[in-house]
């Protein structure tokens, strides 16, 4: 059964050297918060902090995961809190009112500049919601969704609106959009490429231990590999290329995720 917890040695939810584990009478909540801030929230490539993925910084999965985390951060950790009026004192999030408002009072412009920098290479920040229109693959079937049937939102513009800051639409558009290509055929080719770049891939989400990944390999009917990372890679390749694994095993050991890649037109 997959685990659903934060894997951090300091919380004893992941293995580590004794000095990296929680030490009664010595470790503090501050040390936990600093670790989360530096190693998780402040990580340039969050994917490599996932157990067993430390050497995968340059993989497509790491890049896709980074863009996904950026988009969710803007949508839920920024806009979500800015739109919260804290009008219900009994609400659980009311305790964060002063902290949230003070943070945005002093960091609004810096945060906005960071998001604009992200948007240069992250198209999802300009058209949040586009992925929900992707064909959903269920047992070999796909459901076609007409282009434009699902509304999208420019999160950069929305963030600027919430912060009361001016937003120059052209300043955060992707490099591909500002390359000066106006030919209609090239535009259609680019749009078609973007639509074709959405796919679903399976990722292993089970426990990252030698015993468990080898058990997973055994259940999928494939041989194990020498290391945890190699076993995980072998499992993901087997499911994504063979496509013959039972739905029960697929759900037990992992999850399907949308992978969205922008293909530049020539």
Secondary structure, 3 states (H helix, E strand, C coil): CCCCCCCCHHHCCCCCCHHHCCCCCCCCHHHHHHHHHHHHHCCCCHHHHCCCCCCCCCCHHHHHHHHHHHHHHHHHHHHHHHCCCCCCCCCHHHHHHHHHHHHHHHHHHHHHHHHHHHHCCCHHHCCECHHHHCCCEECCEECCCCCCCCCCECHHHHHHHHHCCCCCHHHHCCCCCCCCCCCHHHHHHHHHHHHHCEEEEEEECCCCCHHHHHHHHHHHCCCCCCCHHHHHHHHHHHHHHHCCCCHHHHHHHEEEEEEECCCCCC
